[in-house]
């Protein structure tokens, strides 16, 4: 029997009934706390749990952990914050930031330019087309997502797609990351995130490639599925099902596979079966102990249920998403100001559960 999740990383679901009024109040509290916490330099303080070493700065600027992501989220949530001014201020500080990551979307320049709707975005997307990382956070898949709905970026998107497609010469892509060569399967660094990037502009990808993308995606997900009855998960690494590798998060594991692939091949019963089985695993495993954020927390896992509701029309997935939302609002830190790991991501997830909106922040909607 395959190990699909590690019990110690999850906690029992607090089965509070859905309460839209309480959820709206929690969103308002998160927005107010974030507005009040902005520093004199226009950035937000880095939370201790987002520090990987003592060398971390006091603040970040980009989308993933920094001020650009915070300001963008505040704008989505109806804050009075001047998003453009906040992002421009963060962008001006970005060249001196240790997160400096060239064109990349999550930590780099294209994220700022997408929010600002800058005419420089196509140039920066092109500059990242040949990035060897072959993944969302740093590489061309991320800048493709920045370009996906941006005016004047069609050719830049197509050039990146051509390079990414040419590198798909095995079951999954190779990632060149931090001095290592690996084959990740998930949304944050691997195969599923690349699939989402390619699937985002079927008009530019072309019918033939789209059909092949859908066929090969189903083949890979079926081949790599770790099963236990009606539940499925995917290891972070292709061909490596060791229990110590297993995660149930957006960045690695079933939640990110679902959010990345749920819009693909809508008529495929095989893909639907795989994604539904992944959803059953996320529900069975329960909320994550490490917090409510969207990258590796309860909010990101719950977003998989919103995607399954959109794909299948089955209301139980919306009910499960809202159950995770009621749990996630109790995981709000009160002082973790970031989009992907902190309270702003939770607030966006709570709002998505009110609106029944399956679109993932920045990846599906800007």
C-alpha positions in Angstrom: 0.0 0.0 0.0 1.4 3.4 -1.0 1.9 6.1 1.6 -0.1 9.0 0.3 0.4 11.5 3.2 2.1 11.8 6.5 -0.4 12.0 9.4 1.9 14.2 11.5 1.7 17.0 8.9 -2.0 17.3 9.1 -4.6 18.1 11.8 -8.3 17.2 12.3 -10.7 19.5 10.5 -12.5 21.8 12.9 -16.0 21.2 11.6 -17.5 24.7 12.0 -20.6 25.4 9.8 -20.1 27.7 6.9 -20.7 31.3 8.1 -20.3 33.9 5.4 -20.7 36.8 7.8 -17.8 35.4 10.0 -15.7 34.9 6.8 -16.3 38.5 5.6 -15.4 39.8 9.1 -12.1 37.8 9.0 -11.2 39.2 5.6 -11.8 42.7 6.8 -9.6 42.1 9.9 -6.8 40.7 7.7 -7.0 43.7 5.3 -7.1 46.2 8.2 -4.1 44.5 10.0 -2.1 44.5 6.7 -2.9 48.2 6.0 -1.7 49.1 9.5 1.5 47.1 9.3 3.1 48.8 6.2 6.5 50.2 7.1 7.7 53.7 6.4 9.6 52.5 3.3 6.3 51.1 1.8 7.2 47.4 2.4 5.9 44.9 5.0 8.0 43.1 7.6 9.1 39.6 6.9 7.5 37.0 9.2 9.9 34.8 11.3 8.4 31.7 9.7 9.4 32.9 6.3 13.0 33.2 7.3 15.2 30.3 6.1 18.3 31.7 7.6 19.6 34.6 9.7 20.7 36.3 6.5 17.1 37.0 5.4 16.3 40.7 5.0 13.7 42.5 7.0 11.4 42.9 4.0 10.9 41.5 0.5 9.6 43.2 -2.5 8.2 40.6 -5.0 5.0 38.7 -5.5 5.7 35.5 -3.5 6.8 36.9 -0.1 7.0 40.6 -0.8 5.2 43.9 -1.0 4.1 43.6 -4.7 2.1 40.5 -3.8 0.7 42.1 -0.7 -0.4 45.2 -2.5 -2.0 43.3 -5.3 -3.9 41.1 -2.9 -5.1 44.2 -1.0 -6.4 45.6 -4.2 -8.3 42.4 -5.0 -9.8 42.5 -1.5 -11.2 46.1 -1.8 -8.5 47.9 0.3 -8.1 51.6 0.0 -4.4 51.0 -0.6 -3.0 52.6 -3.8 -1.8 49.4 -5.4 0.1 51.0 -8.2 2.1 53.3 -5.9 2.9 50.5 -3.6 4.1 48.2 -6.4 6.1 51.0 -8.0 7.8 51.6 -4.6 8.6 47.9 -4.2 9.8 47.7 -7.8 12.2 50.6 -7.1 13.6 48.7 -4.2 13.8 45.3 -6.0 17.3 45.8 -7.5 18.8 46.0 -4.1 16.9 43.0 -2.7 18.5 39.6 -2.1 15.5 38.0 -3.7 16.7 39.4 -7.1 15.8 36.8 -9.6 16.0 38.4 -13.1 12.9 38.1 -15.2 11.1 35.4 -13.1 7.4 36.0 -12.0 7.4 35.1 -8.3 10.6 36.8 -7.2 11.6 38.7 -10.3 10.9 41.6 -12.6 8.0 40.2 -14.6 5.7 40.1 -11.6 6.0 43.8 -11.0 5.6 44.6 -14.7 2.4 42.5 -15.0 0.7 44.2 -12.1 1.8 47.6 -13.4 0.7 46.6 -17.0 4.1 47.9 -18.2 4.9 47.9 -22.0 8.2 46.4 -21.0 6.6 43.1 -20.1 7.0 41.4 -23.5 10.8 42.2 -23.5 11.2 40.7 -20.0 9.2 37.6 -20.9 11.4 37.1 -24.0 14.5 37.4 -21.8 13.3 34.5 -19.7 12.3 32.1 -22.5 15.5 30.2 -22.4 15.7 30.0 -18.6 17.0 26.5 -17.7 14.9 26.1 -14.6 11.8 24.9 -16.6 9.4 25.7 -13.8 6.9 28.3 -12.5 8.7 30.3 -9.8 11.9 31.2 -11.7 11.4 30.1 -15.3 9.5 30.6 -18.5 6.3 28.9 -17.3 5.9 31.7 -14.8 6.6 34.5 -17.2 4.2 32.8 -19.7 1.5 33.1 -17.0 2.4 36.8 -16.6 2.1 37.2 -20.4 -1.1 35.1 -20.8 -3.7 37.8 -20.6 -1.4 40.9 -20.9 -1.8 43.1 -24.0 0.9 42.9 -26.5 2.4 39.7 -25.2 1.2 37.1 -27.6 4.4 36.7 -29.5 6.5 36.7 -26.3 4.2 34.0 -24.9 4.5 31.9 -28.1 8.3 32.1 -28.1 8.5 30.9 -24.6 6.0 28.1 -25.3 8.1 27.0 -28.3 11.2 26.7 -26.1 9.3 24.9 -23.3 7.7 22.5 -25.8 11.1 21.7 -27.4 12.5 20.7 -24.0 9.7 18.2 -23.3 11.7 15.3 -24.6 10.8 12.7 -21.9 7.8 12.0 -19.7 8.4 15.2 -17.7 10.7 18.2 -17.9 14.1 18.4 -16.3 14.4 21.3 -13.8 17.8 23.0 -13.3 17.4 24.5 -9.8 19.8 25.7 -7.2 22.7 23.6 -8.6 20.6 20.4 -9.0 19.0 18.7 -11.9 15.7 17.2 -10.9 12.3 16.2 -12.3 9.5 17.6 -10.2 5.8 16.8 -10.8 4.0 19.5 -8.9 2.7 23.0 -9.5 5.3 25.1 -7.8 8.4 23.7 -9.5 7.4 21.1 -12.0 5.4 19.3 -14.5 1.9 20.4 -13.4 2.8 24.0 -13.4 4.3 23.7 -16.9 1.1 22.1 -18.1 -1.0 24.9 -16.8 1.3 27.5 -18.5 1.0 25.8 -21.9 -2.7 25.2 -21.6 -3.4 28.9 -20.8 -3.5 30.1 -24.4 -4.9 27.2 -26.6 -5.3 29.7 -29.4 -1.6 30.3 -29.5 -0.5 26.8 -28.7 -2.5 25.3 -31.6 -5.0 22.4 -31.8 -2.4 19.7 -32.5 -0.1 20.7 -29.5 -3.1 21.1 -27.2 -4.3 17.6 -28.0 -0.9 16.2 -27.4 -0.6 18.2 -24.2 -3.8 16.7 -22.9 -2.9 13.2 -23.9 0.6 13.2 -22.4 -0.6 14.9 -19.2 -3.2 12.2 -18.6 -0.5 9.5 -19.3 2.0 11.0 -16.9 -0.6 11.6 -14.1 -1.9 8.0 -14.5 1.5 6.5 -14.6 2.8 8.4 -11.5 -0.4 8.2 -9.4 0.1 6.7 -6.0 -3.1 4.9 -5.1 -4.9 3.7 -2.0 -8.5 2.8 -2.8 -10.3 5.8 -4.1 -7.5 8.2 -3.1 -4.5 9.4 -5.2 -1.5 11.5 -4.6 1.6 12.3 -6.6 5.2 12.4 -5.3 7.1 15.7 -5.7 9.7 13.8 -7.8 9.0 11.8 -10.9 9.6 8.1 -10.2 10.3 8.5 -6.5 7.4 7.3 -4.3 9.4 7.2 -1.1 7.3 8.2 1.9 9.8 10.8 3.0 9.2 12.6 -0.3 5.4 12.8 0.0 3.7 16.2 0.4 0.0 17.3 0.2 0.4 20.9 -0.7 -0.1 23.2 -3.7 3.6 23.4 -4.4 4.1 19.6 -4.3 1.4 17.0 -4.3 -2.3 16.5 -5.3 -3.6 20.0 -4.5 -1.3 21.7 -7.0 -1.8 19.0 -9.6 -5.6 19.6 -9.3 -5.4 23.4 -9.5 -3.0 23.2 -12.5 -4.8 20.5 -14.5 -8.5 20.8 -13.7 -9.2 23.1 -16.7 -7.5 20.6 -19.1 -9.3 18.1 -21.3 -12.8 18.7 -19.9 -14.2 15.6 -21.7 -11.6 13.3 -20.3 -13.2 10.8 -17.8 -9.7 9.5 -17.0 -8.4 12.9 -16.0 -11.5 13.6 -14.0 -11.2 10.3 -12.2 -7.6 11.1 -11.3 -8.3 14.6 -10.1 -11.3 13.5 -8.1 -9.3 10.8 -6.4 -6.7 13.5 -5.6 -9.4 15.6 -4.1 -10.5 12.7 -1.9 -7.0 12.3 -0.6 -6.8 16.1 0.2 -10.1 15.8 2.1 -9.1 12.6 3.9 -5.7 14.0 5.0 -7.3 17.1 6.4 -5.9 20.6 6.9 -2.2 21.2 7.1 -0.6 22.0 10.5 1.9 24.4 9.1 -0.7 27.1 8.5 -3.5 28.4 6.3 -1.5 29.9 3.4 -1.9 29.0 -0.3 1.6 27.6 -1.1 1.8 25.0 1.6 -1.2 25.5 3.8 -4.9 24.8 4.2 -6.0 27.5 1.8 -4.0 26.2 -1.1 -5.3 22.7 -0.4 -8.8 23.9 -0.2 -8.5 25.6 -3.6 -8.3 22.2 -5.1 -11.9 21.7 -4.0 -13.0 24.9 -5.8 -11.4 23.6 -9.0 -13.1 20.3 -8.7 -16.4 22.0 -8.1 -15.9 24.0 -11.3 -14.9 20.9 -13.3 -17.6 18.5 -12.0 -20.4 20.7 -10.8 -20.6 18.5 -7.7 -21.6 20.7 -4.8 -19.9 18.5 -2.2 -16.6 20.1 -3.4 -17.8 23.6 -2.7 -19.0 22.4 0.7 -15.6 20.9 1.4 -13.8 24.1 0.2 -15.9 26.1 2.6 -15.2 23.6 5.4 -11.5 24.2 4.8 -12.1 27.9 4.7 -13.7 27.9 8.2 -10.6 26.0 9.4 -8.2 28.3 7.6 -9.6 31.5 9.1 -8.6 30.1 12.5 -5.0 29.7 11.2 -4.7 33.4 10.5 -1.4 34.5 12.1 -2.2 38.2 12.3 1.3 39.3 11.4 2.3 37.2 8.4 2.1 39.7 5.5 2.7 37.8 2.3 0.6 36.5 -0.6 1.7 32.9 -1.0 2.6 32.0 2.6 0.6 34.4 4.8 -2.7 35.9 5.7 -3.4 37.7 2.4 -3.5 34.3 0.6 -5.9 33.0 3.3 -8.1 36.1 2.8 -8.2 35.6 -1.0 -9.2 32.0 -0.4 -11.9 33.0 1.9 -13.2 35.5 -0.6 -13.1 32.8 -3.4 -15.3 30.6 -1.2 -17.8 33.3 -0.9 -17.8 34.1 -4.6 -17.5 30.5 -5.7 -14.5 31.6 -7.8 -11.9 28.9 -8.6 -9.3 31.2 -10.1 -5.9 30.9 -8.4 -4.3 34.3 -7.5 -1.9 35.6 -10.2 -1.8 32.3 -12.1 -5.5 32.4 -13.2 -6.3 36.1 -12.5 -4.4 39.3 -12.3 
